[in-house]
């Protein structure tokens, strides 16, 4: 597997001087949704397993589309699989269940992330390390968006988290747009490095 890591050495300061820029506090995380799928359906899920600890739906094609057609409880891209048969799971746990006998039913507990908006302005140090993969071969899929590998204790993202705890971001969260620009993981990293004023849209998971 080929990994790409983007370490921030640029500088940012919190841009809270514009009262109109303060984001609305999002609603609480929704309850987990339980899907019951057989082993054949599991193989038809389009998953992003690039973060070893966070399984997300890369799209709602395949078995996810079939589920949405027959169930009023819809699932969406970026939803996270948090449990397998009631037990907390990571990416390797999902790969392990693919070896089960055909027809076996598996319960997947799915959680929807919250959308957080951060407003940052250079100069300063962001203190944020991002990771993504470029591999796109079953059962692995290229990362749909970069995920946060670490946040330094003294960076300005850490300052944002301390100042805005209701909108804090953390490891395993996904960056889905920068300044309203959505693109590939590499493109988002480039925009983040070049921008002077940053509006960062992040999907926050309940770790």
C-alpha positions in Angstrom: 0.0 0.0 0.0 1.3 3.4 -0.9 0.8 6.1 1.8 1.0 9.8 1.4 1.5 12.1 4.3 1.1 15.9 4.3 2.8 17.6 7.3 1.9 21.2 7.8 4.8 23.6 8.3 2.8 26.7 7.2 1.4 29.1 9.8 -2.2 30.0 10.6 -3.9 32.0 13.2 -7.5 31.7 14.3 -9.7 34.1 12.3 -12.5 34.8 14.7 -12.6 38.6 14.2 -15.5 38.3 11.8 -18.6 37.6 13.9 -20.5 36.5 10.7 -17.9 33.7 10.2 -18.7 31.9 13.4 -20.3 28.6 12.4 -23.5 27.2 13.8 -23.2 24.4 16.4 -24.2 21.2 14.7 -26.7 18.8 16.1 -25.6 15.8 18.2 -24.5 12.6 16.6 -27.4 10.4 15.5 -28.0 7.0 16.9 -26.3 4.1 15.3 -28.1 2.4 12.4 -27.8 -1.4 12.2 -27.5 -3.1 8.8 -27.9 -6.9 8.4 -26.0 -8.1 5.3 -24.8 -11.5 4.2 -21.2 -12.2 3.3 -21.8 -11.8 -0.4 -23.3 -8.3 0.2 -20.4 -7.3 2.3 -18.0 -7.9 -0.6 -20.1 -5.5 -2.7 -19.8 -2.6 -0.3 -17.6 0.3 -1.6 -15.5 1.0 1.4 -12.5 3.3 2.2 -10.3 1.2 4.5 -7.2 3.4 4.2 -7.4 4.5 7.8 -6.7 1.3 9.8 -9.0 2.4 12.6 -11.9 4.1 10.7 -14.0 2.2 8.1 -16.2 4.6 6.0 -18.4 4.2 3.0 -16.6 5.5 -0.1 -19.9 5.6 -2.0 -23.4 4.2 -1.9 -23.0 1.9 -4.9 -23.3 -1.8 -4.8 -24.8 -3.4 -1.7 -25.3 0.1 -0.1 -27.5 1.1 -3.0 -29.5 -2.2 -2.6 -29.9 -1.4 1.1 -31.2 2.1 0.4 -33.7 0.8 -2.1 -35.3 -1.6 0.5 -34.9 0.4 3.7 -36.3 3.7 4.9 -33.1 4.1 7.0 -30.8 5.5 4.4 -27.0 5.3 4.5 -24.7 7.8 2.8 -21.1 8.2 1.7 -18.7 8.9 4.6 -20.9 7.0 7.1 -18.6 5.0 9.4 -18.9 1.3 10.3 -18.3 1.3 14.0 -19.3 -2.2 15.0 -19.4 -5.7 13.5 -21.9 -8.0 15.3 -22.0 -5.6 18.2 -18.2 -5.4 18.7 -16.1 -2.3 18.0 -14.2 -2.8 14.7 -11.3 -1.6 12.7 -10.4 -2.1 9.0 -8.7 -5.5 9.6 -11.7 -6.8 11.4 -13.8 -6.1 8.3 -11.3 -7.9 6.1 -11.4 -10.9 8.4 -15.2 -11.4 8.1 -14.9 -11.6 4.4 -13.6 -15.2 4.8 -16.8 -16.3 6.5 -19.1 -18.9 4.8 -21.3 -17.6 2.1 -24.8 -16.6 3.3 -23.7 -15.8 6.9 -25.6 -12.7 8.2 -23.5 -10.0 9.7 -24.7 -6.9 11.6 -23.0 -3.7 10.9 -23.6 -0.7 13.1 -23.2 2.6 11.1 -22.7 6.1 12.5 -23.1 9.4 10.7 -20.4 12.1 11.2 -20.9 15.7 12.1 -19.8 18.5 9.7 -17.5 21.0 11.4 -16.3 24.3 9.8 -13.0 25.8 10.9 -11.9 29.4 10.0 -8.2 30.0 10.0 -5.9 32.7 8.7 -2.2 32.8 7.9 0.5 33.4 9.1 1.1 30.8 11.9 1.6 27.1 12.2 -1.4 24.8 11.6 0.0 21.8 13.4 -1.9 19.2 11.4 -0.7 16.0 9.7 -2.8 14.5 7.0 -2.7 11.0 5.4 -4.2 9.3 2.4 -3.6 6.4 0.1 -3.4 6.2 -3.7 -4.1 2.5 -4.0 -7.4 1.6 -5.7 -7.6 -2.2 -5.9 -10.0 -4.5 -4.1 -10.5 -4.9 -1.2 -8.6 -1.6 -0.7 -9.8 1.7 -2.2 -7.9 4.9 -2.7 -8.8 7.4 0.0 -11.8 9.5 -1.0 -10.5 12.4 1.2 -7.5 12.9 3.4 -7.8 11.9 7.0 -6.2 13.5 10.1 -3.3 11.4 11.3 -2.3 13.7 14.2 -2.8 17.2 15.7 0.1 18.7 17.5 -0.4 20.1 21.0 0.9 23.5 20.3 -0.5 24.1 16.8 -3.3 26.5 15.9 -5.7 23.7 15.2 -5.2 22.7 18.8 -5.9 26.4 19.8 -9.1 26.2 17.7 -10.1 23.0 19.5 -9.5 24.6 22.9 -11.5 27.8 21.9 -14.3 26.0 20.1 -14.8 22.6 21.8 -18.2 22.2 20.3 -16.5 22.4 16.8 -13.3 20.6 17.7 -11.7 18.2 15.2 -9.6 15.1 16.0 -7.6 12.2 14.6 -9.4 10.1 11.9 -11.7 13.0 10.8 -11.9 13.6 7.1 -11.3 17.0 5.3 -13.9 17.2 2.5 -13.3 20.8 1.2 -11.0 23.8 1.6 -12.5 27.2 0.7 -15.5 25.5 -0.8 -13.2 23.5 -3.2 -13.7 19.8 -3.1 -11.2 17.6 -4.9 -8.9 14.6 -4.6 -6.9 14.2 -1.4 -3.7 15.6 -3.1 -5.6 18.6 -4.5 -7.0 19.4 -1.1 -3.6 19.3 0.5 -2.2 21.6 -2.2 -5.1 24.1 -1.6 -4.5 23.9 2.2 -0.8 24.7 1.7 -1.3 27.7 -0.6 -4.4 29.4 0.9 -3.9 32.5 3.1 -7.4 32.4 4.5 -8.8 28.9 5.2 -12.4 27.7 5.5 -12.0 24.0 6.3 -14.9 21.6 6.1 -14.3 18.5 8.2 -16.4 15.4 8.9 -16.0 14.6 12.6 -16.3 11.0 13.9 -17.2 9.9 17.4 -13.9 8.4 18.6 
